[in-house]
Amino acid sequence: MRSRAWRDDRGYSFVELLIVTTIVLILASAIQPLMRVTIQRQKESDLRRNLRDLREAVDGYYELAAAGQLPATELKPGNEGYPPDLETLVEGVSINNDATGRKVKFLRRIPADPMTGETKWELRSYQDKPDATRWGGQNVFDVRSASGGTALDGTKYRDW
């Protein structure tokens, strides 16, 4: 027969709980760096996609200008056929010989830079020197991240 003391001694002891808690903490600490890298990799992927979308929009504007489909009011002297700012890509531009007055829009909105969390990007004009650190303001020739951080591959986000 079993004794009464054995039946009343159910559940886990403090030592068993301490061991299980320690194991869970060790596993959690091993996963944490992996999660940080995963989050950074996702942000880098978003940054590449947003830069590609912005650059395709700038190229689309340039192609319309080069084809002569933009009215003279859109083409200002010295802009070399590039948009004056990113907002122009969102607001859209009218097309020559379109009686309906519709506008061609290149972006729905200016995407956020995932590294900074803001919609502010560093811009480059066609007239800017390649090593310029400030935007000349004439037009938008290129876009890059405003983040000074370093990617997982060791490159700077500004160089993408």
N, C-alpha and C positions, 0 to 999 in steps of 0.2 A: 504494500500500500504506500501511496505517496503521502508525504507529510504536508501539513497545512501551510508551513512556511514556504514550501516550494510554489504552491499555487498563488500565494500573495506576492511573490517576487516576479511580477510580470513587467514587461516594458524594457527600456534600454537603460543601461547604467550611464553615469556621467562620463566615464572613460570612453565608452563606445560612441557617444554623441560627440565628444571632443575629437576623436579620430575621424569620424565622418565629416565633420565641419572642416578639419584641416585638409582632408583630401579635396573637398569641394573648393576651398580657397586656392589650393595649388593649381587645380584645373582652371579656375577662373583667371588666375594670374598668367597662365600660359596662353590663354585665348585672347587676352586684352591686347597685346602687341599685334597679333594677327588682325584683330578688328580695326585697329588704327590704320594699318597698311591697306586693308580693304576699303575703308572710307576714303583714304587719300587717293587710292587708285580710281575709285568711282568719281571723285571730284576732278581728277585729271582727265578722265574720259569725257566728262561733261564740258570741261574747258576746251578740249579738242573739238568737240561737236559745235560748241557755241562760236569758236573762232572760225570754223569752217562755214557756218551759216552766215556770219557777218561778212566774211571775205567773198562768199558767193553773191551776197546781196550787193556789195560794192562792185563786183565784176559785172553783175546784171545791169546796174546803172550805167557803168562805163560802156557796155556793149550797145545799149540804147543810144547813148550819146555818140558813139562812133558810127552808128548806122544813120545818124541824122534824124532820129525819131523824137528827140526832145526839142521843145520850143526854145527859142533864143532867150526867153526869160529865165529858163532853168540853167542855161550855160553862161556862166559869168566869166569874164576874162581872167585867165590865170588858173582856172580850176582843172584844166587839161582833160575835161570830160568826166571827172570824178565827183561824187556827191560832196556838197559843202559841209555836211555833218551827218551823224547817224540818224537824227530825227527825220531827215528828208527821206530816208529809206523806209521809215515807218509811215509817214504821212502820204508818201507816194508822189508821182509826177505825172503830169498830163502828157499825152502823146500827140505829136503832130498829125494833122488830118483825121482826127477822131472827133466827129461831130457830137457824139454823145457826152463828151466832157469827162469820161471816166479816167480814173488815175490808175497807174500801175504801181502797186505796192510791193516792196521787196522783202519786208519783214512785218510780222504782226506786232511785234514789240521788240525792244532792245533787250537781248538776253542778259542775264546777270553773270558776272564773272564768279564762278563757283569758289575761287580762292579768296576773294574779298567779300563776296556776298552782295556786291553793289553792281549797278548797271553802268558804272564808270569804267571806261576802257582807256588805255593809252592809244592815241591816234598818231598816225604819221601822214604828212602831206607828200605829194609827189615832189615838191620842191625841197623838202627836208633832206639833210645829209643822212646817210645810213647810220651814223653813230650819234645822231641828234637825240637829246634827252627830253626835248620839249616839242610839242606840236606847233608847227608854223601857222596853222589855222586857215590855210588857203583851201584845202579840200581834204577828203579822207581817202588816202591811197592804201593804207594798211591799218590793221588793228592788232593790238597785243594786250596781254594781261597787265593789270596795274600791280599785281602781286610781286613782291621781291623774293618770294620763296623759291625753294629748290625742289625739283621733281624727284621721283623715286629713281630715275635713271641718271641723276646728277646734273641735269641741265636746269637753267633758270626758266621760270614760267614766262618771263618777259621775252625770251629768245624764241618762243614757239611761234 
